[in-house]
Amino acid sequence: MKPNLTFQTESFRVSECGPASSVPDLIGSSNVQNKTNFSLDEDDEIYEGYGKRSTSYPYRQYNCYNRKLVQKDMKTAVLENDYLKAVFLPELGGRLWSLSDKRTGKNLLYTNDVIRPSNLAIRNAWVSGGVEWNISMIGHTPFTMDQIFTAVLKDEKGNPVLRMYEYERVRRVTYQMDFWLEDESEFLNCRMRIFNQTAEVVPMYWWSNMAVPEHEGGRVIVPAKEAYTNRADMVYKVDIPYVDGADISRYKNIPKQVDYFFNIPKESEKYIANIDKDGYGLLHMSTSRLQSRKLFSWGNNEASDNWQNFLTEEAGRYVEIQAGLGKTQYGCIPMAPHTAWEWLEFYGPVQASSEASDAPYEQAEKELGDIVKKHFQAIHPEQKLALTKALAKKKGELVYTGSEYGAFENVIRSYEKEPALSKQLDFSEVSEEYKRLEDFLESGVFPEYPAASAPHDFILDGTLKKRLSETIDGPNKDNWYAHYQLGLCFFNEGDFVNAEKHFSLSDEISGNPWALHALAALELKKENYGRAASYITAGYSYEKEDLSYLKETWRILLMCRSYDTLVSMYKELPDEFAAEPRVHFGYLLALSHTGREREVLDYMESTEFVLDDLRECEDTLGTLWSECYKSVYGKKGKIPSIYNFDAL
């Protein structure tokens, strides 16, 4: 059959993501990459710590989901030829959800049987399965739970091309992903392009994260002899495949949750393969810009099993193999002004000999390397990248819209007399809310809303901040919302003195929960825990029907150790909020610090308490049980299996 592209809907079992938080992410959350030390050689050049961020600002958190499954129709984009069928989900950041080899009937990827958000990303919600395209910031793409722009066009041979793209606000770059199949090819072509259209050097990050089945007798093959890894918050280099006596290419041998970033020599073809005991599986290849490959394993212990089970229903276990611009995920790499980075990725089946899964690693690597060389000779990846440059500049026909950020960036660019964003990308029109900001650029009068209304968006753009600063003592002097947004700009830049000034003015002009939340975050920065608790409880008094605000209130009160206040407030909550797992967990934690450990322990042992938004690497369930057990019985107890999520 000729390659074809269809847009359909398909029914999935889904836990609804819920609305985004009403307050900005000013405090941040735990991120293993942000607390590492390094023991490396002078020529490793992994840009350690460069470009790291502690929050998702200006993107909101998704923290109001649960684990209840419902049937839901979702949009799909399906590319198909005689060899492959690729299913994409535009509503999940354009994720490649499945890739089926039509000759064998097997899915080359790990495809979850549920779409169930869990707390593993920079914006909290994330789902496992398929291929996720991660740009800009460490901690998964900010669009992983969002619909992105989707368009269709044709290449010079008439093959349909699926294009997905977005504008990323933090780095101020556009990125596009063009996917297509060809008549006689068993590989999915993925042509990626990031364009820094600013006059600034920006930290850049990209990792294509492939979830693949954890095969019995399976292994990962990559052309490397060493890897970077992290243990006890220290990044160092190890020889592979044997690490601490275990052949880590056979992922069933890996005892604990771990990352291995493979250091592929510059002259080597760039690839990684996941094969089963018969030598069959997924092969990923790319042009040279995508220099690194990674293996992530949850490990093989009780806590690892709990994580694998937590993220799915019946789909089984998986590992991740990944491909990135940098050598590791412990930093970004500098991207020059007015620069485009482009590369090609290829996804398809590989059939090695059955001996490859059991052979010494060097032998298996040589066999896979010979297969890859033949593919490279047939495909000519670097030449193909050059020949498709015109395709990347060709305009497509819009099918689905994405965020409004690109459209408004074009408004800013017009105001600054700068060229529009990548002209081949249609970012549609700005909404009425953004038109009010467009009017502000000309009039100087910032829009104002009722203080009870959640903010429409959070400002990051330098042009808007400059215009606000110019007008804040004039037409916007008595505008609570203008002072609040200007305060956020200063807070994001680390200017806490000016941030506090404007948050205080915002609240003085019109008492509002948003400025009070921001003031609480400021006091946390200064370790003034009593004042932080006072501000957030005052803010909550305005916003008692907003679950996301309540969750933020709970988080801040716990950070302030205001346990008595939290226990008292819990008694006044409506039943549906009191039963929400993160809220109820905060209550249990507070009880354990107010002399009621026996009550907490009895509750945890009489029920299988599930924390819907358990954070990756968060061991609070096991810690709470352990501390209560020791307090009650005076000795250490064995954590019940259901509360053991410490896979590290």
VOGU-3710 file (C-alpha; in Angstrom, 3 decimals, decimal comma):
1> mkpnltfqte> 0,000/0,000/0,000  1,055/3,586/-0,596  1,973/5,387/2,630  -1,075/7,102/4,052  -1,987/9,382/6,933  -5,381/9,420/8,632  -6,795/11,406/11,535  -9,141/9,418/13,713  -10,446/9,063/17,245  -9,897/6,021/19,409
11> sfrvsecgpa> -11,309/5,038/22,777  -8,798/4,751/25,624  -9,042/3,988/29,320  -8,060/7,300/30,846  -7,695/8,957/34,226  -8,643/12,568/33,536  -5,767/15,008/33,972  -8,001/17,666/35,516  -7,569/21,428/35,304  -4,215/23,122/35,630
21> ssvpdligss> -3,390/24,750/38,944  -4,749/28,225/39,609  -1,421/29,382/41,101  2,022/29,529/39,485  4,800/27,102/40,339  6,974/29,319/42,547  8,332/26,702/44,942  9,252/23,848/42,615  9,586/20,173/43,437  12,286/17,563/43,895
31> nvqnktnfsl> 14,345/16,832/40,790  17,261/14,419/41,022  19,183/16,244/38,270  19,110/19,463/40,311  20,915/18,047/43,351  23,884/16,191/41,888  27,632/16,520/42,274  30,124/15,535/39,605  33,307/13,472/39,446  34,293/13,744/35,791
41> deddeiyegy> 37,258/14,174/33,477  38,222/17,525/31,977  37,179/16,442/28,475  33,734/15,052/29,324  31,946/18,333/28,517  28,488/17,461/29,774  27,641/21,082/30,743  26,860/19,993/34,266  24,030/21,996/35,789  23,834/24,440/32,871
51> gkrstsypyr> 20,289/25,632/32,203  18,675/23,852/35,140  15,471/25,309/36,571  13,818/24,652/39,895  10,233/25,330/38,769  7,981/24,968/35,736  7,100/28,687/35,739  5,311/30,093/33,713  3,672/26,730/32,978  1,072/25,659/35,527
61> qyncynrklv> 1,165/22,405/37,437  -1,285/19,595/36,659  -1,984/18,349/40,182  -5,725/17,605/40,312  -5,888/14,187/38,639  -6,850/10,877/40,251  -6,597/7,191/39,336  -10,236/6,599/38,398  -10,423/5,199/34,858  -13,072/6,130/32,304
71> qkdmktavle> -13,452/5,439/28,590  -12,543/8,511/26,577  -12,242/9,202/22,867  -8,898/10,753/21,974  -7,533/12,115/18,723  -5,036/9,983/16,841  -2,856/10,536/13,788  -2,003/7,264/12,031  0,840/6,808/9,528  0,894/3,478/7,700
81> ndylkavflp> 2,615/1,622/4,868  3,148/-2,072/4,045  5,687/-2,432/6,854  4,715/-0,180/9,747  1,742/1,381/11,489  2,542/4,370/13,699  -0,111/5,844/16,016  0,436/9,337/17,459  -1,548/11,141/20,170  -1,674/14,903/19,462
91> elggrlwsls> -3,335/15,511/22,849  -0,334/14,056/24,712  2,384/16,292/23,305  2,355/14,420/19,985  3,540/11,215/21,645  4,183/8,230/19,355  1,920/5,792/21,177  2,586/2,598/19,239  4,726/1,388/16,339  3,626/-1,950/14,904
101> dkrtgknlly> 5,714/-4,176/12,629  3,037/-5,424/10,223  5,095/-8,425/9,121  5,324/-9,859/12,641  2,249/-8,223/14,164  4,380/-7,021/17,087  4,445/-3,587/18,679  8,050/-2,379/18,834  7,234/0,010/21,686  5,777/-0,435/25,145
111> tndvirpsnl> 2,201/0,828/24,910  0,381/1,232/28,192  -3,146/-0,163/28,486  -4,180/2,967/30,414  -3,454/6,664/30,184  -3,044/7,419/33,869  -1,231/10,590/34,995  1,402/10,217/37,695  3,778/12,702/39,300  6,980/12,268/37,291
121> airnawvsgg> 7,348/15,458/35,244  8,247/19,110/35,690  4,526/19,976/35,591  3,675/16,959/37,770  1,389/14,902/35,496  2,997/12,408/33,113  2,093/9,040/31,598  4,261/6,080/30,675  4,357/4,431/27,261  5,323/5,180/23,667
131> vewnismigh> 7,853/7,814/22,601  7,825/11,195/24,339  9,548/14,177/22,696  11,222/16,245/25,415  12,441/19,774/24,809  13,783/22,741/26,718  13,846/21,840/30,414  15,046/18,885/32,446  12,011/16,968/33,673  10,062/16,043/30,518
141> tpftmdqift> 8,461/18,395/28,020  6,086/21,042/29,375  3,618/19,873/26,706  3,506/16,208/27,718  -0,171/16,433/28,755  -1,183/19,112/26,231  -2,450/19,110/22,674  0,148/20,533/20,295  -0,194/21,934/16,792  -0,747/19,250/14,179
151> avlkdekgnp> -0,588/19,770/10,425  -0,313/17,757/7,238  1,741/18,278/4,069  3,432/16,168/1,363  7,041/15,505/0,479  8,489/15,733/-3,030  7,367/12,145/-3,761  3,803/12,797/-2,680  4,099/10,914/0,609  1,976/12,393/3,402
161> vlrmyeyerv> 3,936/14,093/6,161  2,618/14,528/9,691  3,917/17,694/11,310  3,651/18,496/15,016  5,036/21,684/16,498  4,929/24,263/19,301  6,457/27,437/20,657  8,301/26,886/23,947  8,109/29,946/26,202  11,045/29,463/28,574
171> rrvtyqmdfw> 13,738/29,162/25,879  11,646/31,178/23,338  12,186/28,630/20,556  9,991/26,904/18,030  10,306/23,199/17,498  8,771/21,037/14,814  8,664/17,317/14,200  7,979/15,980/10,684  7,078/12,273/10,424  6,648/10,194/7,292
181> ledeseflnc> 6,856/6,692/5,839  8,096/5,708/2,388  6,981/3,006/-0,079  9,732/0,475/0,417  11,011/1,410/3,842  10,607/-0,339/7,181  11,650/2,755/9,134  9,627/5,696/10,402  11,349/8,948/9,439  11,354/11,669/12,098
191> rmrifnqtae> 12,848/14,990/11,056  13,327/17,336/14,018  14,044/21,056/14,000  14,617/23,546/16,844  14,969/27,221/15,920  16,384/29,808/18,320  15,140/33,004/16,703  16,336/35,232/19,541  19,536/37,246/19,877  20,523/35,287/22,994
201> vvpmywwsnm> 22,435/32,080/23,679  19,871/29,745/25,262  20,300/26,491/27,201  18,821/23,714/25,078  17,689/20,211/25,922  16,223/17,410/23,843  15,659/13,748/24,632  13,486/11,335/22,674  12,255/8,928/25,365  11,264/5,483/24,081
211> avpeheggrv> 9,388/3,128/26,403  10,126/-0,429/25,267  9,077/-3,818/26,655  11,252/-5,316/29,351  11,740/-8,647/27,576  12,611/-11,825/29,435  16,163/-12,524/28,296  16,242/-9,113/26,597  19,092/-6,661/26,406  20,039/-3,218/25,140
221> ivpakeaytn> 22,844/-2,840/22,590  24,606/0,472/21,994  28,035/1,283/20,422  29,755/2,417/23,609  32,265/1,112/26,121  31,531/3,546/28,936  28,600/5,424/30,435  27,811/8,222/32,859  25,666/7,283/35,835  24,504/8,660/39,168
231> radmvykvdi> 24,708/7,051/42,579  24,267/8,784/45,959  23,913/12,144/44,146  27,303/11,761/42,443  27,694/11,616/38,646  30,659/9,567/37,494  31,795/7,426/34,569  31,806/3,625/34,471  32,980/1,000/32,029  30,222/-1,118/30,498
241> pyvdgadisr> 28,674/-3,598/30,165  29,784/-4,774/33,632  28,981/-2,430/36,506  29,492/-3,759/40,032  29,709/-7,257/38,584  26,413/-7,115/36,661  26,023/-6,934/32,874  23,756/-3,872/32,708  22,962/-4,452/29,014  20,745/-7,253/30,371
251> yknipkqvdy> 18,359/-4,958/32,206  16,927/-7,762/34,334  20,313/-7,739/36,119  19,978/-4,115/37,264  19,154/-4,110/40,983  17,989/-0,511/41,566  16,508/2,439/39,683  19,274/3,952/37,578  20,230/5,918/34,456  23,098/4,983/32,162
261> ffnipkesek> 24,091/7,652/29,621  26,227/5,922/27,016  29,292/7,794/25,815  29,247/6,991/22,084  32,473/7,815/20,218  32,116/10,691/17,739  33,040/8,505/14,760  30,454/5,793/15,560  27,030/5,468/14,014  24,435/6,684/16,496
271> yianidkdgy> 21,996/3,933/17,437  20,456/1,926/20,254  18,497/-1,347/20,091  16,264/-3,267/22,473  16,155/-6,942/21,510  14,367/-9,964/22,960  15,830/-13,450/23,537  15,399/-14,202/19,816  17,313/-11,099/18,708  14,185/-9,188/17,587
281> gllhmstsrl> 13,149/-5,708/18,684  13,310/-1,965/18,145  16,217/-0,242/16,432  16,621/3,521/16,803  19,154/5,336/14,604  19,869/9,020/14,046  22,118/11,559/12,416  25,109/12,722/14,426  23,605/15,723/16,216  21,702/13,348/18,500
291> qsrklfswgn> 24,987/12,270/20,066  23,949/10,332/23,159  21,862/7,307/24,160  20,484/6,319/27,539  19,048/3,327/29,367  16,659/3,922/32,254  15,568/1,025/34,451  13,256/1,018/37,445  15,483/-1,783/38,744  14,492/-5,189/40,015
301> neasdnwqnf> 13,414/-5,036/43,627  10,189/-4,706/45,590  9,981/-0,923/45,229  10,756/-1,193/41,500  7,917/-3,681/41,082  5,584/-1,296/42,893  6,457/1,527/40,512  5,977/-0,671/37,441  2,570/-1,769/38,744  1,593/1,752/39,807
311> lteeagryve> 1,943/3,148/36,285  -0,191/0,571/34,476  -2,959/-1,992/34,817  -1,990/-5,100/32,801  0,558/-3,841/30,248  3,531/-5,263/32,114  7,035/-3,963/32,683  9,098/-1,567/30,602  12,458/0,140/30,388  13,304/3,358/28,586
321> iqaglgktqy> 15,910/3,812/25,900  16,545/7,408/24,968  18,428/9,618/22,530  19,613/13,124/23,329  21,455/16,228/22,168  23,709/16,328/25,233  25,840/13,590/26,691  23,622/13,413/29,796  20,480/14,945/31,277  22,409/16,729/34,021
331> gcipmaphta> 22,592/19,940/32,030  21,544/21,625/28,813  23,862/22,650/25,981  24,334/26,218/24,667  22,399/27,071/21,523  23,693/30,087/19,599  21,441/32,998/18,580  19,559/32,812/15,273  20,423/29,140/14,920  18,457/26,085/13,808
341> wewlefygpv> 19,389/22,592/14,922  18,095/19,750/12,759  18,435/15,987/12,840  16,790/12,790/11,639  15,673/9,838/13,738  14,678/6,427/12,367  12,494/3,891/14,196  12,009/0,353/12,932  12,409/-3,363/13,586  15,693/-5,191/13,853
351> qasseasdap> 16,310/-8,926/13,609  19,669/-10,030/14,928  20,663/-13,633/15,418  19,229/-15,486/18,388  22,793/-15,687/19,737  22,905/-11,879/20,128  20,902/-11,989/23,337  23,270/-14,502/24,954  26,591/-13,639/23,325  29,322/-11,618/25,013
361> yeqaekelgd> 28,472/-7,929/24,724  31,316/-7,144/22,299  30,055/-9,826/19,929  26,439/-8,618/20,113  27,567/-5,031/19,595  29,577/-6,014/16,511  26,599/-7,862/15,032  24,239/-4,926/15,616  26,886/-2,520/14,354  27,159/-4,450/11,076
371> ivkkhfqaih> 23,369/-4,342/10,661  23,321/-0,602/11,341  26,135/0,046/8,842  24,060/-1,608/6,113  21,063/0,560/7,022  23,209/3,693/7,002  24,592/2,754/3,576  21,033/2,350/2,275  19,529/5,424/3,951  22,470/7,886/3,903
381> peqklaltka> 21,101/9,723/6,971  23,196/12,915/6,797  22,538/13,264/3,065  18,837/12,661/3,632  18,810/15,355/6,297  20,283/17,851/3,842  17,935/16,829/1,027  14,844/17,328/3,215  15,760/20,831/4,372  13,275/22,332/1,913
391> lakkkgelvy> 10,565/20,036/3,305  11,121/21,485/6,759  10,489/25,005/5,401  7,315/23,985/3,570  4,018/25,139/5,054  1,448/22,561/6,150  -2,311/22,555/6,450  -3,408/22,944/10,078  -5,488/20,104/11,532  -5,353/20,708/15,316
401> tgseygafen> -4,305/23,813/17,226  -1,963/23,957/20,202  -1,155/26,651/22,761  -1,620/30,373/22,237  1,964/31,156/23,178  3,280/31,205/19,614  0,517/33,490/18,371  1,152/35,942/21,185  4,912/35,786/20,658  4,202/36,953/17,115
411> virsyekepa> 2,253/39,891/18,584  5,292/40,738/20,720  7,578/40,390/17,710  5,389/42,703/15,646  5,448/45,277/18,461  9,252/45,018/18,637  9,476/45,173/14,818  11,059/41,720/14,672  10,277/39,024/12,078  7,534/36,534/12,897
421> lskqldfsev> 8,293/33,058/14,167  9,103/30,302/11,676  6,877/31,255/8,758  6,076/27,668/7,813  4,342/27,162/11,183  0,766/28,372/11,580  0,218/29,419/15,208  -3,391/30,456/14,587  -4,871/33,535/16,313  -4,668/34,937/19,824
431> seeykrledf> -7,722/34,682/22,078  -9,689/37,616/23,442  -7,680/37,416/26,677  -4,406/37,772/24,815  -5,883/40,573/22,698  -6,284/42,513/25,945  -2,539/42,177/26,459  -1,989/43,232/22,854  -4,066/46,361/23,534  -1,998/47,001/26,668
441> lesgvfpeyp> 1,192/47,210/24,610  -0,300/50,152/22,737  -2,418/51,828/25,429  -0,320/51,115/28,512  -3,468/50,126/30,429  -3,050/46,616/31,824  -6,179/44,434/31,924  -7,799/43,992/35,320  -9,986/41,160/36,576  -12,063/40,477/39,682
451> aasaphdfil> -9,708/39,511/42,496  -11,607/36,251/42,970  -10,824/35,123/39,410  -7,802/32,907/38,832  -5,087/34,635/36,769  -5,428/34,097/33,037  -1,724/33,479/32,484  1,641/34,221/34,085  4,023/36,682/32,470  7,517/35,675/31,401
461> dgtlkkrlse> 8,094/37,919/28,399  10,618/40,749/28,782  8,646/43,157/26,588  5,548/42,863/28,764  7,619/43,301/31,915  9,290/46,436/30,509  5,914/47,918/29,514  4,467/47,113/32,929  7,436/48,727/34,681  6,955/51,852/32,547
471> tidgpnkdnw> 3,265/52,157/33,410  2,993/50,792/36,960  3,212/54,254/38,555  0,828/55,719/35,995  -2,338/54,144/34,583  -1,728/50,833/36,420  -0,936/52,300/39,837  -4,175/51,022/41,396  -4,455/47,797/39,390  -3,997/44,816/41,743
481> yahyqlglcf> -3,521/42,445/38,817  -0,780/44,568/37,232  1,193/44,660/40,500  0,739/40,899/40,936  2,033/40,102/37,437  4,967/42,489/37,768  5,791/40,866/41,090  5,869/37,461/39,368  8,329/38,807/36,796  10,660/39,996/39,544
491> fnegdfvnae> 10,246/36,761/41,505  11,170/34,671/38,471  14,326/36,773/38,019  15,317/36,343/41,666  14,654/40,001/42,571  12,724/39,206/45,739  12,791/42,761/47,126  10,832/44,198/44,202  8,675/41,074/44,028  7,597/41,543/47,648
501> khfslsdeis> 6,886/45,224/47,070  4,456/44,534/44,238  2,806/41,496/45,810  2,127/43,573/48,935  0,714/46,431/46,865  -1,481/43,980/44,960  -2,987/42,685/48,189  -3,378/46,203/49,641  -5,274/47,403/46,564  -7,603/44,418/46,544
511> gnpwalhala> -7,223/41,512/48,942  -6,615/38,436/46,806  -5,403/34,841/47,267  -2,904/35,049/44,413  -0,669/37,737/45,932  -0,934/36,044/49,337  0,258/32,754/47,837  3,191/34,560/46,244  4,050/36,289/49,531  3,989/32,890/51,248
521> alelkkenyg> 6,450/31,569/48,645  8,699/34,572/49,278  8,693/33,988/53,022  9,591/30,351/52,425  12,618/31,544/50,457  13,626/33,596/53,502  12,846/30,704/55,886  10,292/32,847/57,689  7,992/29,896/58,206  5,507/31,560/60,542
531> raasyitagy> 4,850/34,406/58,099  4,643/31,992/55,161  2,008/29,923/56,969  0,082/33,062/57,890  0,023/34,298/54,295  -1,099/31,002/52,772  -3,874/30,414/55,323  -5,132/33,933/54,655  -5,049/33,194/50,938  -6,937/29,936/51,411
541> syekedlsyl> -9,723/31,812/53,240  -10,514/33,466/49,883  -10,271/30,304/47,777  -11,858/27,418/49,683  -13,437/25,716/46,655  -10,246/25,365/44,611  -8,552/21,965/45,065  -5,293/23,099/43,460  -5,074/26,038/45,888  -5,807/23,725/48,812
551> ketwrillmc> -3,027/21,363/47,717  -0,597/24,274/47,549  -1,774/25,452/50,979  -1,148/21,966/52,383  2,303/21,798/50,822  3,359/25,148/52,253  1,963/24,402/55,715  3,903/21,129/55,799  7,079/22,907/54,701  6,462/25,407/57,508
561> rsydtlvsmy> 5,826/22,581/60,008  2,493/24,212/60,855  1,013/20,874/61,814  -1,581/22,097/64,346  -2,926/24,606/61,825  -3,240/21,936/59,165  -5,033/19,497/61,475  -7,461/22,215/62,503  -8,152/23,228/58,889  -8,631/19,613/57,826
571> kelpdefaae> -11,642/19,265/60,116  -13,407/22,057/58,227  -12,860/20,664/54,731  -15,751/19,391/52,610  -15,816/15,596/52,392  -14,609/15,403/48,771  -11,512/17,489/49,580  -10,808/15,675/52,845  -10,852/12,337/50,989  -8,469/13,514/48,246
581> prvhfgylla> -5,323/11,367/48,768  -2,664/14,116/48,791  -4,778/16,191/51,185  -5,480/13,197/53,411  -1,809/12,228/53,389  -0,865/15,732/54,540  -3,326/15,328/57,394  -1,789/11,967/58,382  1,677/13,492/58,245  0,561/16,376/60,463
591> lshtgrerev> -1,047/13,974/62,934  2,227/12,065/63,195  3,918/15,276/64,342  1,295/16,096/66,957  1,581/12,992/69,120  -0,982/10,869/67,256  1,353/8,307/65,665  -0,724/5,348/66,866  -3,780/6,734/65,057  -1,795/7,130/61,832
601> ldymestefv> -0,255/3,662/62,073  -3,627/2,027/62,744  -5,081/3,776/59,696  -2,215/2,794/57,377  -2,344/-0,826/58,526  -6,116/-1,124/58,231  -6,268/0,132/54,640  -4,120/0,114/51,506  -3,620/3,848/51,261  -2,765/4,939/47,702
611> lddlrecedt> -1,194/8,333/47,058  -2,433/9,231/43,562  0,279/11,800/42,891  3,225/10,010/44,475  6,351/11,795/43,251  9,153/9,835/41,591  11,834/9,129/44,246  9,370/10,176/46,969  9,649/7,729/49,855  7,240/9,561/52,182
621> lgtlwsecyk> 4,740/6,705/52,459  7,347/4,265/53,739  8,982/6,928/55,898  5,685/7,878/57,544  4,879/4,239/58,321  8,401/3,604/59,657  8,469/6,654/61,904  5,029/5,918/63,329  5,920/2,259/63,892  9,115/3,170/65,734
631> svygkkgkip> 7,308/5,745/67,849  4,609/3,243/68,845  6,760/0,137/69,340  10,168/1,605/70,093  11,893/-0,368/67,363  12,344/-0,452/63,604  9,736/-2,339/61,583  9,701/-3,747/58,057  7,842/-1,421/55,719  4,746/-3,118/54,269
641> siynfdal> 5,223/-3,870/50,587  2,410/-1,532/49,513  4,271/1,472/50,955  7,707/0,669/49,570  8,462/2,953/46,604  12,122/3,677/47,344  13,608/2,036/44,231  16,938/3,878/44,429
//
